[in-house]
Amino acid sequence: MILLSVIREADVVVVGAGNAAMCAAFAARDAGASVIVLERAPEAECGGNSAFTGGATRFAFRNVDEVREVLDLTEDEVAITDFGTYTEEEFLEDMGRCTQYRCDPDLTEIFVRESRATLAWMKSKGVRFDPMWARQSQKIDGRIRFYAGLICATWGAGQGLVESLHKIAKKNAIPVLYETAATGLIREDGAVRGVVAETNGEPIRIGARAVVLACGGFESNAEMRARYLGPNWDLAKVRGTRFNMGDGIRMALDAGAMPFGHWSGAHAVGWDMNAPPFGEREIGDLFQKHSYPYGIMVNANGERFVDEGADFRNFTYAKYGVEVLKQPGMFAWQIFDSKVNHLLRHEYQIKKITKAEAPTLEGLVEKLEGVNTARCLETIAQYNKAVRQDVPFNPVVLDGRGTAGLAVPKSNWANVLDTPPFHAYAVTCGITFTFGGVRVSPGAAVQSVAGRDIPGLYAAGEMVGGLFYFNYPSGTGLVSGAVFGRIAGTQAGKHAREHAKRSGVSEERR
Ligand SMILES: Cc1cc2nc3c(=O)[nH]c(=O)nc-3n(C[C@H](O)[C@H](O)[C@H](O)COP(=O)(O)OP(=O)(O)OC[C@H]3O[C@@H](n4cnc5c(N)ncnc54)[C@H](O)[C@@H]3O)c2cc1C
């Protein structure tokens, strides 16, 4: 038996210090529990993938009053803006459509129906949300119109979110132990009673009445990516943290948890070809290149391989990284002309970018490294001929301005590539997070293979399986993590109190 060097205790131990974990910690504290948070990363790199996000956060709303439960808006902003509506039914339908109707109906319904209330709760704790003017709206006929149901992001994007969450933790005296990685669960009589962790190479034991695992998926782990996602996934760039090694999933499975969800699936996007192997915090999500609906994408053979305008980018970007991974050499070039410059997202303006530009299409295609030049020019010529110019272009609706007669169609926002200078951007596959995880109950309790709650064990965030399959509507990672984090923390806190009562520990002693 190993003699562990330090022993600490809390009612609830939360493993991870990203969005889901911190929401769990706050909720457990609200439920009257003492809480310790464990973070594998050093303080400067804390917050997991949550810190790398653009902070986009999807929630259901029926009118501007409901929008205002989350966003602080001036009367002037309300007057000039059309937020539209995004009902729970629309949110549920987007989840169903994106996941090929495989998402778990009960879990999905919970996070959709709790989305607005949970963001309002975060706001009440001190997290600020702002309208996504730059990324999700366009000025049309003098009014600002939002589209695709996504209107809001955390202030300061992911870094701002994580800073706020950690400030709130400090204010509430919730300790975060940095550089402390949970390595196993302590179990007594079938119940989870704490974790074994490693800090500075030393094993420690932290006793608890309940544990919330919120320590991400296995996206940072090349071996697990290859094992579960398949060939070449070990070569994908990781968009975010290097610390999500699948530890939480492994610990839960070791404790008898039921594997659940799309284990061979992941959220992955077109990501700068020359981006570093893991995310860079100063760049955040800006290595992504998400304006492809306004241009075309070609592979090494000089051929198009997806319908760039199949839907708003919010509903295609998370599955198109997989399509790029499948192309020869695992890369693609996105090609635009200057007509659409004003529509390109701000990630096309950063300095660290793999870009080619030329005054002619011939000159541009010559510069596309690794691409069959002759075939690419043919592809562009065929595409240009196929654009339906009788239909007006409108970027805030599915405008139906597609192509006619191409083997790989483009369904919306097709424009002839004819306005110099022409520009192109090289992307490869960047993995965001993995979809496979463990099964949780509606109360976020981790379920065993026998279908029962494992006493004292809860999970939230990326490691919850059953929400995403094949694809993902943008802005749902943070909100689903927040909803299940809050539920997990509340239930873990209650469980801890009940356990303390049963063990005869007085309130004062706790
Ligand atoms: C570049 C990028 C952009 C994104 N943009 C958005 C967006 O705009 N909107 C959106 O909704 N989603 C976005 N996402 C997805 C989003 O980041 C995730 O869905 C969400 O942040 C997951 O939260 P989480 O708390 O489950 O995991 P994380 O935030 O990754 O937190 C996991 C935590 O666990 C810690 N950890 C791991 N192993 C251990 C261990 N053994 N012991 C202790 N701690 C451990 C990690 O260090 C980290 O603190 C984006 C992701 C990336 C990478």
The ligand as a Gaussian input file, in Angstrom:
#p B3LYP/6-31G(d) Opt

LIG

0 1
 C      -10.256000      26.916000     -29.893000
 C      -11.578000      26.550000     -29.280000
 C      -12.676000      27.383000     -29.463000
 C      -13.908000      27.055000     -28.902000
 N      -14.945000      27.938000     -29.013000
 C      -16.099000      27.686000     -28.359000
 C      -17.117000      28.667000     -28.298000
 O      -16.972000      29.801000     -28.787000
 N      -18.283000      28.335000     -27.649000
 C      -18.456000      27.120000     -27.047000
 O      -19.532000      26.869000     -26.496000
 N      -17.482000      26.189000     -27.064000
 C      -16.313000      26.453000     -27.689000
 N      -15.311000      25.523000     -27.658000
 C      -15.576000      24.241000     -26.972000
 C      -15.431000      24.473000     -25.467000
 O      -14.114000      24.871000     -25.201000
 C      -15.709000      23.242000     -24.650000
 O      -16.898000      22.643000     -25.032000
 C      -15.809000      23.616000     -23.162000
 O      -14.931000      24.649000     -22.832000
 C      -15.503000      22.435000     -22.334000
 O      -15.496000      22.807000     -20.988000
 P      -15.033000      21.763000     -19.910000
 O      -15.082000      22.508000     -18.629000
 O      -15.729000      20.485000     -20.067000
 O      -13.501000      21.437000     -20.302000
 P      -12.203000      22.344000     -20.199000
 O      -12.530000      23.777000     -20.268000
 O      -11.239000      21.819000     -21.204000
 O      -11.652000      22.068000     -18.760000
 C      -11.048000      20.845000     -18.416000
 C      -10.186000      21.100000     -17.191000
 O       -9.723000      19.879000     -16.641000
 C       -8.339000      19.991000     -16.342000
 N       -7.793000      18.644000     -16.228000
 C       -7.618000      17.709000     -17.196000
 N       -7.173000      16.553000     -16.649000
 C       -7.088000      16.767000     -15.309000
 C       -6.716000      15.961000     -14.205000
 N       -6.332000      14.691000     -14.346000
 N       -6.739000      16.501000     -12.943000
 C       -7.089000      17.814000     -12.766000
 N       -7.463000      18.611000     -13.786000
 C       -7.479000      18.089000     -15.037000
 C       -7.830000      20.868000     -17.454000
 O       -6.563000      21.410000     -17.199000
 C       -8.938000      21.917000     -17.485000
 O       -8.792000      22.853000     -16.469000
 C      -14.057000      25.834000     -28.191000
 C      -12.951000      25.016000     -27.989000
 C      -11.722000      25.377000     -28.504000
 C      -10.539000      24.478000     -28.241000

